């Protein structure tokens, strides 16, 4: 098994946890800001994909909720 698995597991956990503890192990401390930007872009991309797939739901619940 690859020794990168723990790194990738930590990376994906940090992306999708509501309040991540910080950047995953293996990142330099100065990468925290860049990781936060990347995390935001991932979340925005997922929201945009859902909005494109379910425009009626977005219209029903409103942009703020969606």
DSSP file (Angstrom, degrees, kcal/mol; ACC not computed):
  #  RESIDUE AA STRUCTURE BP1 BP2  ACC     N-H-->O    O-->H-N    N-H-->O    O-->H-N    TCO  KAPPA ALPHA  PHI   PSI    X-CA   Y-CA   Z-CA
    1    1 A X              0   0    0      0, 0.0     2,-0.1     0, 0.0     0, 0.0   0.000 360.0 360.0 360.0 146.3    0.0    0.0    0.0
    2    2 A X    >   -     0   0    0      1,-0.1     3,-1.0     2,-0.0     4,-0.3  -0.343 360.0-139.9 -67.4 141.8    1.2    3.5   -0.8
    3    3 A X  T 3  S+     0   0    0      1,-0.2     4,-0.4     2,-0.1     3,-0.2   0.491  99.4  70.9 -79.4  -1.2    2.7    5.5    2.0
    4    4 A X  T 3> S+     0   0    0      1,-0.2     4,-2.7     2,-0.1     5,-0.3   0.595  72.5  88.6 -85.0 -12.7    0.8    8.5    0.6
    5    5 A X  H <> S+     0   0    0     -3,-1.0     4,-2.7     1,-0.2     5,-0.2   0.911  86.2  49.0 -55.4 -47.4   -2.5    7.2    1.7
    6    6 A X  H  > S+     0   0    0     -4,-0.3     4,-2.3    -3,-0.2    -1,-0.2   0.893 112.1  50.5 -60.6 -36.5   -2.4    8.8    5.2
    7    7 A X  H  > S+     0   0    0     -4,-0.4     4,-2.3     2,-0.2    -2,-0.2   0.953 113.1  43.9 -63.5 -49.7   -1.5   12.1    3.6
    8    8 A X  H  X S+     0   0    0     -4,-2.7     4,-2.5     1,-0.2     5,-0.2   0.864 112.6  53.0 -65.9 -35.9   -4.4   12.0    1.1
    9    9 A X  H  X S+     0   0    0     -4,-2.7     4,-2.3    -5,-0.3    -1,-0.2   0.932 111.6  45.7 -62.7 -45.2   -6.8   10.8    3.8
   10   10 A X  H  X S+     0   0    0     -4,-2.3     4,-2.3    -5,-0.2    -2,-0.2   0.876 111.8  52.8 -64.7 -37.8   -5.8   13.8    6.0
   11   11 A X  H  X S+     0   0    0     -4,-2.3     4,-1.6     2,-0.2    -2,-0.2   0.942 112.4  42.9 -63.4 -49.1   -6.0   16.2    3.1
   12   12 A X  H  X S+     0   0    0     -4,-2.5     4,-1.6     1,-0.2    -2,-0.2   0.876 112.8  53.6 -68.6 -35.8   -9.6   15.1    2.2
   13   13 A X  H  X S+     0   0    0     -4,-2.3     4,-1.5    -5,-0.2    -1,-0.2   0.930 109.1  48.8 -60.9 -44.5  -10.6   15.1    5.8
   14   14 A X  H  < S+     0   0    0     -4,-2.3     6,-0.3     1,-0.2    -1,-0.2   0.817 109.0  54.6 -66.8 -29.9   -9.4   18.6    6.2
   15   15 A X  H  < S+     0   0    0     -4,-1.6    -1,-0.2     1,-0.2    -2,-0.2   0.873 118.2  31.7 -68.5 -36.6  -11.3   19.7    3.1
   16   16 A X  H  < S+     0   0    0     -4,-1.6     2,-0.3    -3,-0.2    -2,-0.2   0.476  89.2 103.9-110.0  -2.7  -14.6   18.4    4.2
   17   17 A X  S >< S-     0   0    0     -4,-1.5     3,-0.6    -5,-0.1    -4,-0.0  -0.607  72.0-130.3 -75.4 140.0  -14.7   18.8    8.0
   18   18 A X  T 3  S+     0   0    0      1,-0.3     2,-0.3    -2,-0.3    -1,-0.1   0.887 101.3  18.3 -58.6 -39.0  -16.8   21.8    9.1
   19   19 A X  T 3  S-     0   0    0     -3,-0.0    -1,-0.3     3,-0.0    -3,-0.1  -0.725  85.5-158.8-133.7  83.1  -14.0   23.1   11.3
   20   20 A X    <   -     0   0    0     -3,-0.6     3,-0.1    -2,-0.3    -6,-0.1  -0.266  22.3-128.1 -64.8 150.5  -10.7   21.6   10.3
   21   21 A X        -     0   0    0      1,-0.2     2,-0.3     0, 0.0    -1,-0.1   0.666  68.8 -77.3 -70.0 -16.5   -7.9   21.6   12.9
   22   22 A X  S    S-     0   0    0     -8,-0.1    -1,-0.2    10,-0.0     3,-0.1  -0.951  80.4 -19.7 146.6-165.1   -5.6   23.2   10.3
   23   23 A X  S    S-     0   0    0     -2,-0.3     3,-0.1     1,-0.1     9,-0.1  -0.416  78.5 -97.0 -71.3 151.1   -3.7   22.0    7.3
   24   24 A X    >   -     0   0    0      1,-0.1     3,-1.5    -2,-0.1    -1,-0.1  -0.211  50.7 -81.2 -64.4 158.3   -3.0   18.3    7.2
   25   25 A X  T 3  S+     0   0    0      1,-0.2    -1,-0.1    -3,-0.1     3,-0.1  -0.290 116.1  45.0 -55.9 142.6    0.3   16.9    8.3
   26   26 A X  T 3  S+     0   0    0      1,-0.4     2,-0.4    -3,-0.1    -1,-0.2   0.245  87.5 106.1 103.9 -12.6    3.0   17.2    5.7
   27   27 A X  S <  S-     0   0    0     -3,-1.5    -1,-0.4    -4,-0.1     2,-0.1  -0.791  75.2-113.6 -97.1 141.7    2.2   20.8    4.8
   28   28 A X    >   -     0   0    0     -2,-0.4     3,-2.1     1,-0.1     4,-0.2  -0.411  30.6-112.2 -67.1 153.4    4.5   23.7    5.9
   29   29 A X  G >  S+     0   0    0      1,-0.3     3,-1.5     2,-0.2    -1,-0.1   0.822 115.1  62.5 -58.3 -33.1    2.9   26.0    8.4
   30   30 A X  G 3  S+     0   0    0      1,-0.3     3,-0.5     2,-0.1     4,-0.5   0.599  88.8  72.7 -70.5  -8.3    2.8   28.9    5.9
   31   31 A X  G <>  +     0   0    0     -3,-2.1     4,-2.8     1,-0.2    -1,-0.3   0.520  69.1  92.5 -82.7  -4.5    0.5   26.8    3.6
   32   32 A X  H <> S+     0   0    0     -3,-1.5     4,-2.1     1,-0.2    -1,-0.2   0.900  86.7  46.8 -58.7 -43.4   -2.5   27.3    5.9
   33   33 A X  H  > S+     0   0    0     -3,-0.5     4,-1.8     2,-0.2    -1,-0.2   0.923 113.8  47.7 -65.8 -43.9   -3.7   30.4    4.0
   34   34 A X  H  > S+     0   0    0     -4,-0.5     4,-2.4     1,-0.2    -2,-0.2   0.886 110.9  51.9 -64.5 -38.3   -3.3   28.7    0.7
   35   35 A X  H  X S+     0   0    0     -4,-2.8     4,-3.0     1,-0.2    -1,-0.2   0.895 106.7  53.6 -65.1 -39.1   -5.1   25.6    1.9
   36   36 A X  H  X S+     0   0    0     -4,-2.1     4,-2.2    -5,-0.2    -1,-0.2   0.891 109.6  48.4 -62.3 -39.3   -8.0   27.7    3.1
   37   37 A X  H  X S+     0   0    0     -4,-1.8     4,-2.3     2,-0.2    -2,-0.2   0.931 112.9  47.5 -65.1 -45.3   -8.3   29.3   -0.4
   38   38 A X  H  X S+     0   0    0     -4,-2.4     4,-2.3     1,-0.2    -2,-0.2   0.920 111.0  51.7 -61.6 -43.9   -8.2   25.9   -2.0
   39   39 A X  H  X S+     0   0    0     -4,-3.0     4,-2.3     1,-0.2    -1,-0.2   0.908 109.8  49.3 -59.9 -43.6  -10.8   24.5    0.5
   40   40 A X  H  X S+     0   0    0     -4,-2.2     4,-2.7     1,-0.2    -1,-0.2   0.906 109.9  51.3 -63.0 -41.8  -13.1   27.4   -0.3
   41   41 A X  H  X S+     0   0    0     -4,-2.3     4,-2.4     2,-0.2    -2,-0.2   0.888 109.2  50.6 -63.8 -38.9  -12.7   26.8   -4.1
   42   42 A X  H  X S+     0   0    0     -4,-2.3     4,-2.1     2,-0.2    -2,-0.2   0.945 112.5  46.2 -62.8 -47.8  -13.5   23.1   -3.6
   43   43 A X  H  X S+     0   0    0     -4,-2.3     4,-2.4     1,-0.2    -2,-0.2   0.907 112.4  50.4 -62.7 -41.8  -16.7   24.0   -1.7
   44   44 A X  H  X S+     0   0    0     -4,-2.7     4,-2.7     1,-0.2    -1,-0.2   0.906 109.4  51.7 -63.2 -41.1  -17.7   26.7   -4.2
   45   45 A X  H  X S+     0   0    0     -4,-2.4     4,-2.1     1,-0.2    -1,-0.2   0.888 110.2  48.5 -62.8 -39.3  -17.2   24.2   -7.0
   46   46 A X  H  X S+     0   0    0     -4,-2.1     4,-2.2     2,-0.2    -2,-0.2   0.901 111.7  49.1 -67.7 -40.6  -19.4   21.6   -5.3
   47   47 A X  H  X S+     0   0    0     -4,-2.4     4,-2.6     2,-0.2    -2,-0.2   0.921 111.3  49.8 -63.9 -43.5  -22.1   24.2   -4.6
   48   48 A X  H  X S+     0   0    0     -4,-2.7     4,-2.2     1,-0.2    -2,-0.2   0.889 109.6  51.5 -62.6 -39.1  -22.0   25.4   -8.3
   49   49 A X  H  X S+     0   0    0     -4,-2.1     4,-1.9     2,-0.2    -1,-0.2   0.914 111.5  46.9 -64.7 -42.3  -22.3   21.8   -9.5
   50   50 A X  H  X S+     0   0    0     -4,-2.2     4,-2.5     2,-0.2    -2,-0.2   0.904 110.9  52.1 -64.6 -40.8  -25.4   21.2   -7.2
   51   51 A X  H  < S+     0   0    0     -4,-2.6    -2,-0.2     1,-0.2    -1,-0.2   0.883 110.7  48.0 -63.5 -37.9  -26.9   24.5   -8.4
   52   52 A X  H  < S+     0   0    0     -4,-2.2     3,-0.4     1,-0.2    -1,-0.2   0.862 116.3  43.5 -69.7 -35.2  -26.5   23.4  -12.0
   53   53 A X  H  < S+     0   0    0     -4,-1.9    -2,-0.2     1,-0.2    -1,-0.2   0.802 126.2  30.4 -79.9 -29.3  -28.0   20.0  -11.4
   54   54 A X     X  +     0   0    0     -4,-2.5     4,-2.0    -5,-0.2    -1,-0.2  -0.495  64.3 153.1-130.2  63.3  -30.9   21.2   -9.2
   55   55 A X  H  > S+     0   0    0     -3,-0.4     4,-2.1     1,-0.2     5,-0.1   0.833  75.9  55.4 -64.4 -31.5  -31.9   24.7  -10.4
   56   56 A X  H  > S+     0   0    0      2,-0.2     4,-2.4     1,-0.2    -1,-0.2   0.915 107.0  49.1 -68.3 -41.5  -35.5   24.2   -9.2
   57   57 A X  H  > S+     0   0    0      2,-0.2     4,-2.7     1,-0.2     5,-0.3   0.925 110.6  51.4 -61.9 -44.0  -34.4   23.4   -5.6
   58   58 A X  H  X S+     0   0    0     -4,-2.0     4,-2.0     1,-0.2    -1,-0.2   0.909 111.3  47.7 -59.6 -41.7  -32.1   26.4   -5.6
   59   59 A X  H  < S+     0   0    0     -4,-2.1    -1,-0.2     2,-0.2    -2,-0.2   0.885 113.2  48.7 -67.1 -38.3  -35.0   28.6   -6.7
   60   60 A X  H  < S+     0   0    0     -4,-2.4    -2,-0.2     1,-0.2    -1,-0.2   0.910 121.2  32.6 -68.1 -43.2  -37.4   27.1   -4.1
   61   61 A X  H  < S-     0   0    0     -4,-2.7     4,-0.4    -5,-0.2    -2,-0.2   0.690 110.7-122.9 -91.5 -18.7  -35.0   27.4   -1.1
   62   62 A X     X  -     0   0    0     -4,-2.0     4,-2.4    -5,-0.3     3,-0.1   0.073  23.6 -83.3  91.8 155.4  -33.2   30.6   -2.2
   63   63 A X  T  4 S+     0   0    0      1,-0.2    -1,-0.1     2,-0.2    -4,-0.1   0.870 123.0  56.6 -64.0 -39.8  -29.6   31.5   -2.8
   64   64 A X  T  4 S+     0   0    0      1,-0.2    -1,-0.2     2,-0.2    -2,-0.1   0.891 114.6  37.9 -62.6 -39.7  -28.8   32.1    0.9
   65   65 A X  T  4        0   0    0     -4,-0.4    -1,-0.2     1,-0.2    -2,-0.2   0.875 360.0 360.0 -77.7 -38.4  -29.9   28.7    2.0
   66   66 A X     <        0   0    0     -4,-2.4    -1,-0.2    -8,-0.2    -2,-0.2   0.504 360.0 360.0 -68.6 360.0  -28.6   26.8   -1.0
